[in-house]
Amino acid sequence: MISDISPPVLTTLKQTVGRESCADSQTDPFLALLVYRATPLQATGVSPAQLMLGRQIRTTVPTLEANLQPGCPDLHKVRQNNERMKQSYRLAYNDKNNVRTLPDLQPGTSGAVKLDDERGWTKSASVIKQGDTPRSYLVQTDKGVLRRNRRHLRPLQSPTETFQEGGDGGIVNDGELSSPGSDADTLLLHLKIL
């Protein structure tokens, strides 16, 4: 019987049955699904049953008969609430994971490239042109012309910098080897060594 349930429903069922707050539904998985379907979602403001059936469904919780009458929710408002919640989830994820948009590179820009089979920024490259897909570039390396995503390309910061292959993938700036990370990363690395 449980094997006939689809995986997303089964996951929801396991989460609902596992909760201690719904003691009645722990004995009956179908009652747990009924409770889930009747509970309004935070993202939309209405319950899944209300979206599907156009009305609230009867549960074990006593309610007024007027609450069970048919009445479709405002779908425009539901979509707006859903988009607003998706946007807030997206912003929270981006803030937590330090996601940022990298600037576009112009053809002829030289810098370092990260290859699939190597660690670090070990090869020099020059951007030939922007690729057909978003954030992709065709770059010229000593291995030939490669298509690389923008996050695998690091442009040189100033015209005085030159790329030195080998080592830890650092960039030579006026004769001094600097770390490919920021100054704060270098300071933290030195503190860890001490």
N, C-alpha and C positions, 0 to 999 in steps of 0.2 A: 504494500500500500504506500509506504514512504517512497519507494523507488519510482512511483508514478508522478511525483511532485517535481517541478522544474527546479534547477539549482538556485536561481535567485529567490524563489519562494521558500525553498528549504533553508537557505541562509537566514532569511527574515524569521522564519519559524523557529530556528534554533536560537536566535538572539532573543526573541520574544519569550519563548518557553524558559530560557535560562535566567530571565529577570526574576528577582525575588518580589518585585512590586506587584506582579500579577499572579498571585497565589492560585486563584481559581483556574487560570488558563494553563497552569503547569501540568494538570492531569489530562487535559484535552487539547491536542495540537490544533484542531479545527476551531475551537473556541479562541485560541490565541490568535489565529489568523483573522477571525471575526473582529476581535478587539483591534488588531492592527489596521484592518480595512476601515473601521469606523472612526479611527483617531485622525484628526486633522494634521496634515504635514506642515512643518515649519516653512518649507519652501513655497508652498502654494496657498496655504491658509485654509484649504478644504481637505476633506478625507478622500482617499482613493475611491471609496464606494460612491461618494457624492460626484466625483468626476465621471465615473463609469455609468452609474444608474440615474444620476440627476436628482438624488434624494439621499437622506441619511438612512442607514439600515438599523434595524432593531437589534439591540444587544441585551445583555443581562442587566445593564445599568438602567434603572427606571428613567423614563423621559416623557415629556408632554407629547401628546398625539400630534400637535401642531408642528413639532420638530421633524416628524416623519413624513410630512406632506411633500409631494414632488415639487421641485423648484430648482432649475439649473443654476449653477453658480455663474457669475459673470466671467466668461472665458478670457476676455481681454484683460481683466484685472488679475486673474489667475496667472496668465502668461507674463504680465508685468512683474508680479511678485516673484515668479519663478526666475525670470531673467535677473532681477535685482539680487536674489539670493545667490545665483550662479556667479554674478559679478563679485559679490562679497567673498564667496569661497575662492574665486580666482585671485583676488587681491591678497587675501590672507595667505594663500599658498605661495604667491610670488614674494611677499614680504618675508615669510618664514624661510624660504629657500634662496633668497637673495637673487631672484630672477631679474635680469635687466636686458634691455634691447641694445645690441651692439651696433655701433655706427657702420654704415655701408663703406666698402672699400672701393677705391677708384682703380681702373686699369693702370698697371705700371707700379702700383704700390708694392714695395718689397718688405719682407718680414720673415717670421719663422712659421713653420707649419708642423703640426703634430700628426704623425703617421700612425696607421692602425697597429703595426707590429712593433712599434717603439714607444718607450716612455719618455715624456718630456718634449721640449721644443728643440729638436735636434737637427732639423734641416732648414736651410734657407729656401725661400720661395718668392716668386714674383707673380702678382695677379695679372692674368691675361684679360679676362672679362668676367662679367657676372653670368652665372649659370641660368638654365631655363627654369629651375625650381627656386622657390624663395630661399634666401639666405645661403645659396650655394655659389661657389666661384670656381672658375677654371684657373689653376695655378701651374706655373712652370717650376719644376724641381729638377734635381740631378737625375731622378728616376723617370723623368718625362712629364707630360701634362696630366695632372690629376684633377678630379672634381672634389672639392672639400667644402664642408659646411663652414659657416662664418665662425663658429666657436672653435674650430680647429686652426684658425689663422690668427696670428698676432702681428700686427704691423709694427714697424720700427717707430719709436717715439719721436725722434728728431733726425735730421739729415747727418749729424755727426756720428750716429750709432752705426756700427757695422756688425754683422752677424758672424759669430765664430762657431763653426760646427764642432760637434764632439762635446765632451765634458758633460755638465749637467744641463746643457741647453741654455746657458746664460747668454746675455748680450753684452758685447764689449762696447763701452762708452768711454772714449778718450783714454783707452789703454787699460781701464779697470773692468774686471768682470763683475757684472751685477746679476742678481738673482732675477729669474723671469717673473717672480711675484712682486708684490708691492714692498715698500720700505718697512711697513709694519710686519709683513710676513718674514722678512729677513731678520728683523729685530727679534721676533718670536723664535725663529730658528736658532739664533745665537744664544738666546736665553735657555732654550732646551738643552743645548750642548753644554752650557756651563752648569 
